[in-house]
Amino acid sequence: MRHALFLPLFDDLAEPAVVVRLAAEAEEAGWDGVFVWDHVSYRAPVVGAADPWIVLAAIACATEQVRLGPMVTPLPRRRPVKLAREVATLDRLSGGRVVFGVGLGSDGAGELSATGEQLDDRVRGQMLDEGLEVLRAAWSGEQLRHRGEHYVADGLTLLPTPVQRPGPPVWVAMRKGNQAPLRRAARFEGIFPIEVATPDDLREIVSAVQGVRAEVGATGAYDVAVGGPPGTDPTGFEKAGATWWMAGFSPYDLRAEEVRSVLRDGPAR
């Protein structure tokens, strides 16, 4: 199992230079990945928030080995063609180290309703599926010929392509009991179950996604990323099928020194 830091880019960690230093220290301490939240706002008392793509680009330049990426980007509030370009550029800048975490997003902090985004979960699910189709096509380097219900990308060719072929691995976020995201995740390279309380919960999810992958004939390596507070023993989750452990932090009153004290201890191998 690999181990990563999972960082909310809020308040003390809304300062890009601070997060970049933490990422470099994490690599030196033996961590396998540094992943960041993707939000434009969050619930009080959070005030500040950094842009994840600018921060990730800086991390890519300050590190050589750690995997990195957003965990997760709400694709329905992004333009797929621009996002495809951003991911491809970051993958080239990092030398092929990007993992693209993706999900529906939610209006929990009002960041959808405040900007007039789509609030219907079903429609956002359609937008997510169509957007992922556009991303995959864009990363191919072939000319795009897409005219869908939600997006148009017709006659464009996005070059250069990502280093990773046919594109960076896509991990799809989901919550236990939601079948549509589970079936979506089975078609890609990984799953990021949110709020998994116990190894038994994870074992149930892993069994379900493996069953769907068998149904659709999906093959190849498949990642299962699950997270919890620093200091948690991840052994039970590893036995339940986790391939990545994400050491997560509360977004409220988070301080850089708290992250530094965790990363210096190194991953719980």
N, C-alpha and C positions, 0 to 999 in steps of 0.2 A: 504494500500500500504506500502511496505517495502522500506527502504532507504539504499543506499550503496555509498561508495567512489569508484571511478573508476580511477585507478592510472597508468599513464605511468611510467615505471621503467627506466627513462632516467636521465642522468646527476646528479642533486642533489639527485634524487630518485633512482639512480643506486647503491647507498650505501645501502646494505641490512639492516643493523642495524637501519638506519633512517626510512625505511618503516615499519619495525617491531614495532618500538616505535609509529609511527603514527597509526598503526592498533590497538595496545593496547589502545591508547588514544581514538580512534574512538569507540571501544567497550564500554569504560567507559562513553563516551558521549551519548550513546544510539543508535548508528548506527547499522543497521542489517546485513551489509555485507561489505567486502573489496575485490574488484576485481582488477586484474592487467592485463596490456597489455602483449602480448607475441610476442616479436620481437627479431631478432638477430642484426638488425641495423635499422637506421631510417634516414630521410632526415636531411640535414644540416639546422640549426646549431647544431642539436643533435650530441653528440659525444659518451657518455657513455651509456651502457645498461646493466641491470642486468638480470640474468636468472630467469624467473618467478617461476619455480618449486622449486628452492632453497629458494627463498623469501617466497613462499607460505608455505613451510614446517616450516620455522621459525615463520611465522605468526600463524600457527596452534599451535605451542608450546607456544606462548605468549598470546593466547586468549582462551576463553572457549565457546563463544556463536555465534560470527559473522559467517555468511556464507562466504565462500571464494572460489576463483577459477580463472582460466585464462579467460579473456574476450577480444578476443577469441584466441584459439589455431588453427593455420592453419594445420589441420591434414595431408593434402597431402605432407607436407614437414617433417613429422614425421614417424617413424616406429610404426605401430599400436600396436604391441605386447609390445614394451618397454613403449609406452604411456599408454597402459592399466595397466601395472604394476605400473607406476608412479601415475596414478590417484587412483588406489586401495590403494596404500601405503599411499598417502596423505589423503584419506578418513578415513583410520584406525587411522592415526596419529591425525587427527582432531576430531575423535569421530563421524564421519558421517556428516560433515558440507560442503562437497565439492559440488559445482555446476560446471559442465564441459561445458564451452562455446566453441563452435567449428565453424569453417568456412573454406572457400576456401583459404583465404589469397590473397595477391596481390603482384605485383612487383613494387609497388609505390616507395619504397625505394631501389629497386634493390636487395632485399634480396633473391629473387628467382633466378634471372638470375646470380647473383654473385656466387652462389653455385651450379649452374647447375640443378636447380629444374625444374619441369614441368611448362611451361608457358601457355599452352592451358587451358582456363577456363573450357571447356567441359570435358577434360580429368581429370583435378583436381576435377571436380564434381563427376566423376566416382570413383576416388580414395577416395574421402570423403565418398561416400556412402558405398564403400567396406570396408574402414577403420572402419566406425562406426559399421558395421556388425561384424568385428573382435573384436572390443572392447566389444560389448554386449555379444558375445560368451565367451570372456575371463573372463568377470566379473561373469559369471554363476558358475565358479568353475568346470565346466565339461571339458573333454578333447577336445581340439580344433581339428577340421577336416576341415580346410579351404585351398582350392587351387583355387585362383581367378585369374583374369586377371592381377592384380597389386601386390597382396600380397599372401604369403604362410605362414600358421601357422598350421602345421600338426603334431599332436601327443603331443602337449604341454598342460600342465595343470597349470594354474596360480593361486596359492594359497599363502596367504589367500585372500579371496574375499573382496570387499568393505563392509563397515559396512551397507551402504544403499543398500536395495535390491529392484529390481534386479540389481541396480547400481546407481551411482550418477545421479541426473537429468541432462539431456543434453539440453542446450539452443543453438539453431542454429541461426547464424547471417545471415542477409539478407539486401538487399537494396530494396526500394520500386520499383515495376515494374518487379522484377525478379521472375518468377514463379517457377523455379526449386528449389531454396532455400526455398520458401514458402511451397511447397509441402513436401520438406524434413523436415522442421521444424514441420509440422503438425503431423509427425510420432513420435515425441519425446515429451519432457516435457516442452518445452518453446521456445520462439523466442526472438531474440535480434535484432530488426530493427535498422539499422545504418543510421544516418543522417536523422532523422525524425524531420521535421521543425515545424509542427503544430499538435495539437490534431486531426484535421480532417485527416491528413495524417495517424496518428496512427489508427484512427477509421476505415479507409479503409483497412488497413493491418489486423487488428484484425478480421474484418468481413470476409475477404478472408480466413484467416487461420482457423477460426471457420467453414467456409463452407467446406473446405477440410477435416477437422477432422470429420465432420459429414459424408462426403462421404466415408471415410475409416473406419468408426466405432470407432474412437479413443475416449476414455473416460478418466475420472479422472481429477485431478487438472492440470491447465495449466498456466504457467507464461508468462507474457509479460513484458520484461525489456526494458526501454527506458531511454535515458540519455540526459543531457544538462548541461550548465554551472551552477556553484554554484550560488545560489540566484534566480534561476528560480522558479516561482510558478508552482508546478507540478499538481495542482488541475485539470486543463483541461485534462492532459494526463491520470490522474487516472479515470476521467469520461469516457474517450475514451477507457478504458480497460487495462491500465498499472497496473501491480501488483508490479513492482519494479521501483523505480526511482534511476538512477545512476548519482550521482554528478560528472561530468567529468571535466578534466583539460586539457588545451592545453599542448602538449608535448614540446613546445618551451619555454626555459628560465623558466621552472617550478622550484619553490623553496619549500623546505619542510615547511617553515613558512607560505606560502600561503595555503597549505593543512591544516596545523594546525589551522589557523585562521578560516577556514571553518568548520572543524570537531568540534571545540570547541563550535560553535554556535548550534551544534546538527542538526538532520534532520528536514526538513520543514514538520512537521506533518500536 
